[in-house]
Amino acid sequence: MDAVLALFDRGRDFQRFVPGLAVVSALAIFSIILRQLPGLSMLSPLILAVLTGMTLGHLYRLPRAFQAGIGFAGRRILRLAIVLLGFQLSAGQILAVGLDGLAIVICAVAITFIAMLRLGALLGVDARLAGLLAAGTSICGASAVAAMSTVNRASEEDVTYAMAVVTVLGTVLMFLLPAAGPLLGLDGRAFGIWTGASIHEVAQVTGAAFQFSDAAGETGIVVKLTRVVMLAPLILVCGLWLRERASGGTEGAPAPALPLFVIGFVAAAIVNSLFPLPGDMRANLMLLTTFLMSIALAALGLQTSVSRLRAKGMRPLVLGALGAGLIVGLSLGLIVIAERLA
């Protein structure tokens, strides 16, 4: 009898999530459909989900009954999506980049992230927002922003602002780099490394690299996915650093919990390395990952205040632009050095 009552209670607990989950799922589906329209294909479903969520939240205030499901999507489903993202990565991809490509990626990610934190402090940008912009610029755009927000406890407005900045700047780079590549005399492999190591989103790298050549496109995707692998150590180190800082009394908020979803992300990548998933299964899993991430970011958009977003000002945008310029120039410089040493 006790077991039956326990199941009943669990079912009743789940029911309170249903209204909110239904809304964010509908927004995610709408965002994926919206991306099929001409002119919107360059935008990821993730940023479209944030924008549609913001629009609905601005036009209509959802009743309290929806909040439990929205909060669940913005936290738990987001973590699940990040774990599933690990199944798109493998040790073989990293090896395919080569030692020079791997060194370029590691240096570009580490230097850009640290430099943006320093620049953010100089510009007077809030440390949490600067951390989101640094992660999104140095790693993989909206996904990295979302992952970083789970450990530095940034507000919904900070996350939305950071996603907007990295999306806009990544789109600009998607058009600028293919125009600059021939002028710089880069071959297909070098250009692929450049785009993969510097442009923010995977879709943007694909669009830029394949404009140059098929070889550049293939190299760019592999380098970009290798850069995504850096998400795990970056989030883990930042989470542990913030935890130590809080326990040392320099931060008022309680110490963040150990980001177990990062461990899941690494475990998924290891499994995919040892037992590679079939192509069709991996493609379907990527669709599921994108859908779950869109659900989570639609929830984020619903919780974002437009007035608070405007209050962020222009300084974070300047920081994002400086970071984008830094990673582009740094990556190019490292590629030139590597070619001369070869």
C-alpha positions in Angstrom: 0.0 0.0 0.0 2.9 2.4 0.9 4.4 1.7 -2.5 1.2 2.6 -4.3 0.9 5.8 -2.3 4.5 6.7 -3.1 3.8 6.2 -6.9 0.7 8.3 -6.6 2.7 11.1 -4.9 5.3 11.0 -7.6 2.7 11.2 -10.3 1.1 14.2 -8.6 4.5 15.8 -8.4 5.1 15.3 -12.1 1.7 16.8 -13.0 2.8 20.1 -11.6 5.5 20.3 -14.3 3.2 19.5 -17.2 1.8 22.9 -18.0 5.2 24.6 -18.1 6.9 21.8 -20.0 4.1 21.9 -22.6 4.6 25.6 -23.2 8.4 25.4 -23.5 8.2 22.3 -25.7 5.8 24.1 -28.0 8.2 27.1 -28.2 11.1 24.8 -29.0 9.2 23.1 -31.8 8.2 26.5 -33.2 11.8 27.7 -33.0 13.0 24.7 -35.0 10.3 25.3 -37.6 11.1 29.0 -37.7 14.7 28.3 -38.5 13.6 26.8 -41.9 12.5 30.2 -43.1 14.7 32.1 -45.5 17.2 34.3 -43.7 16.9 32.5 -40.4 18.9 29.4 -41.2 22.1 31.1 -40.0 20.6 31.3 -36.5 20.6 28.3 -34.3 17.3 27.0 -32.8 18.8 27.9 -29.4 18.9 31.6 -29.9 15.5 31.5 -31.7 14.1 29.6 -28.7 15.3 32.3 -26.3 13.8 35.1 -28.5 10.4 33.3 -28.8 10.4 32.7 -25.1 11.2 36.4 -24.4 8.5 37.5 -26.8 5.8 35.4 -25.2 7.0 36.3 -21.7 6.9 40.0 -22.6 3.4 39.9 -24.2 1.8 37.6 -21.7 2.5 36.8 -18.0 2.0 33.0 -17.5 0.1 31.9 -14.4 2.0 30.5 -11.4 1.0 27.0 -12.3 3.4 27.1 -15.3 6.4 28.2 -13.3 7.4 24.8 -11.9 7.7 23.2 -15.3 9.5 26.3 -16.7 12.0 26.2 -13.9 12.5 22.4 -14.3 13.3 22.9 -18.0 15.7 25.7 -17.4 17.8 23.6 -15.0 17.4 19.8 -15.3 16.6 19.6 -19.0 19.5 21.9 -19.7 21.9 19.7 -17.8 20.6 16.6 -19.6 21.1 18.2 -23.0 24.7 19.1 -22.2 25.4 15.5 -21.2 23.9 14.2 -24.5 26.1 16.7 -26.4 29.1 14.5 -25.3 27.9 11.8 -27.7 28.8 14.0 -30.6 32.5 14.0 -29.6 35.2 11.4 -29.7 39.0 10.9 -29.2 39.2 10.2 -32.9 38.1 13.7 -33.8 40.8 15.2 -31.5 43.5 13.0 -33.1 42.3 14.0 -36.6 43.0 17.7 -35.8 46.7 16.9 -35.4 49.1 18.2 -32.7 49.4 21.6 -34.3 45.6 22.1 -34.6 45.1 20.9 -31.0 47.7 23.3 -29.6 46.1 26.2 -31.5 42.7 25.3 -30.1 43.9 25.0 -26.5 45.9 28.2 -26.6 43.1 30.2 -28.3 40.5 29.0 -25.8 42.6 29.5 -22.7 44.1 32.9 -23.6 40.7 34.3 -24.8 38.8 33.1 -21.8 41.3 34.6 -19.3 41.8 37.8 -21.3 38.1 38.4 -21.4 37.7 38.0 -17.7 40.5 40.6 -17.2 39.0 42.9 -19.8 35.6 42.6 -18.3 36.9 43.8 -14.9 38.7 46.7 -16.6 35.4 47.7 -18.4 33.3 47.3 -15.3 31.3 44.4 -16.6 29.7 42.2 -13.9 31.9 39.2 -13.3 29.1 36.7 -14.0 28.2 38.3 -17.3 31.9 38.5 -18.2 32.2 34.8 -17.5 29.3 34.0 -19.8 30.7 36.1 -22.6 34.2 34.6 -22.1 32.8 31.0 -22.3 30.6 31.7 -25.3 33.4 33.4 -27.2 36.1 31.0 -26.4 34.2 27.7 -26.6 30.9 27.2 -28.5 28.5 30.1 -28.3 25.0 29.7 -26.8 25.7 26.1 -25.5 28.8 27.3 -23.5 26.9 30.3 -22.2 24.2 28.0 -20.9 26.7 25.6 -19.4 28.6 28.3 -17.6 25.4 29.8 -16.2 24.8 26.6 -14.3 28.0 27.1 -12.2 28.3 30.8 -11.9 24.6 31.4 -11.2 24.2 34.2 -13.6 20.7 35.8 -14.0 18.4 35.0 -16.9 19.0 38.5 -18.2 22.8 37.9 -18.2 22.4 34.6 -20.0 20.1 36.1 -22.7 22.4 39.2 -23.2 25.5 37.0 -23.6 23.7 34.6 -26.0 22.6 37.6 -28.1 26.1 39.1 -28.2 27.9 35.9 -29.2 25.2 35.0 -31.8 25.5 38.4 -33.5 29.3 38.5 -33.5 29.5 34.9 -34.6 27.3 35.7 -37.5 29.4 38.7 -38.5 32.5 36.5 -38.4 30.7 33.9 -40.6 30.7 36.5 -43.4 34.0 38.3 -42.7 36.4 35.3 -42.5 35.5 33.8 -45.9 36.2 37.2 -47.5 39.5 37.5 -45.7 40.8 34.0 -46.3 41.8 34.4 -49.9 43.5 37.8 -49.2 45.6 36.1 -46.5 46.7 33.3 -48.8 45.4 30.5 -46.6 44.9 27.0 -47.9 41.9 24.9 -47.2 43.3 23.2 -44.0 44.6 26.5 -42.6 41.3 28.2 -43.2 39.4 25.4 -41.7 41.5 25.5 -38.5 41.0 29.3 -38.4 37.2 29.2 -38.6 36.9 26.2 -36.3 39.2 27.8 -33.7 37.6 31.3 -33.7 33.9 31.4 -34.8 31.4 30.8 -32.0 28.7 28.4 -33.1 29.1 25.1 -34.9 26.5 26.1 -37.6 28.4 29.4 -38.2 31.7 27.5 -38.6 30.0 25.2 -41.1 28.6 28.1 -43.1 31.9 30.0 -43.2 34.3 27.1 -43.8 32.3 25.4 -46.6 32.1 28.8 -48.4 35.9 28.5 -48.8 36.2 24.8 -49.9 35.1 21.3 -49.0 38.4 20.6 -47.4 38.1 23.7 -45.2 34.6 22.7 -44.2 35.6 19.3 -43.1 38.6 20.6 -41.2 36.6 23.4 -39.7 33.9 21.1 -38.2 36.5 18.7 -36.7 38.4 21.6 -35.1 35.2 23.2 -33.8 34.1 19.9 -32.2 37.5 19.6 -30.6 37.0 23.1 -29.2 33.7 22.0 -27.8 35.6 19.3 -25.9 37.2 22.1 -24.0 33.8 22.9 -22.4 34.2 20.1 -19.9 37.5 21.1 -18.3 36.6 24.8 -18.5 33.3 24.4 -16.6 34.8 21.9 -14.1 37.7 24.2 -13.3 35.4 27.3 -13.0 32.9 25.4 -10.9 35.6 24.2 -8.5 37.3 27.7 -8.3 33.9 29.4 -7.5 33.3 26.7 -4.9 36.6 27.3 -3.3 36.2 31.1 -3.5 32.8 30.9 -1.8 34.0 28.5 1.0 36.9 30.9 1.6 34.5 33.7 2.4 35.2 36.0 -0.6 31.8 35.4 -2.1 28.5 35.8 -0.3 26.6 33.1 -2.1 26.9 29.5 -1.0 29.4 27.3 -2.8 28.1 25.9 -6.1 27.6 22.1 -6.2 30.1 19.9 -8.1 28.8 20.1 -11.8 27.9 16.4 -12.2 26.5 17.1 -15.7 30.1 17.8 -16.8 31.2 14.4 -15.6 28.2 13.0 -17.6 29.4 15.0 -20.6 32.9 13.5 -20.4 31.5 10.0 -19.8 29.3 10.3 -22.9 32.4 11.4 -25.0 34.4 8.4 -23.6 31.6 6.0 -24.5 31.4 7.4 -28.0 35.1 7.1 -28.3 35.2 3.4 -27.2 31.9 2.3 -28.9 31.2 4.8 -31.7 27.5 5.2 -32.4 26.2 4.5 -35.9 25.8 7.6 -38.0 22.0 7.5 -38.1 21.8 7.1 -34.3 24.2 9.9 -33.7 22.2 12.2 -36.0 19.0 11.4 -34.3 20.6 11.9 -30.9 21.8 15.3 -32.1 18.3 16.2 -33.0 17.1 15.2 -29.6 19.9 17.2 -28.0 19.0 20.3 -30.0 15.4 19.9 -29.1 16.1 19.5 -25.3 18.5 22.5 -25.4 15.9 24.6 -27.2 13.3 23.6 -24.5 15.7 24.8 -21.8 16.5 28.1 -23.5 12.9 28.8 -24.3 12.3 28.5 -20.5 15.2 30.9 -20.0 13.6 33.4 -22.4 10.3 33.2 -20.6 12.0 34.2 -17.3 14.0 37.1 -18.9 13.0 40.7 -18.1 13.4 43.0 -21.1 13.7 46.1 -19.0 16.6 44.5 -17.0 18.2 43.4 -20.3 18.3 47.0 -21.5 19.9 48.1 -18.3 23.0 46.0 -19.1 24.2 48.8 -21.4 26.9 48.7 -24.1 29.9 47.6 -22.1 29.2 43.9 -22.3 28.8 44.3 -26.1 32.2 46.0 -26.3 33.7 43.1 -24.3 32.2 40.6 -26.6 33.5 42.4 -29.7 37.0 42.7 -28.2 36.9 38.9 -27.3 35.8 38.0 -30.9 38.6 40.1 -32.3 41.1 38.6 -30.0 40.3 35.0 -30.8 40.2 35.6 -34.5 43.6 37.4 -34.5 45.2 35.0 -32.0 44.1 31.9 -34.0 45.4 33.3 -37.2 48.7 34.2 -35.6 49.1 30.7 -34.1 48.3 29.2 -37.5 51.1 31.3 -39.2 53.6 30.3 -36.5 52.7 26.6 -36.8 53.1 26.7 -40.6 56.5 28.4 -40.3 57.7 25.8 -37.7 56.5 22.9 -39.8 
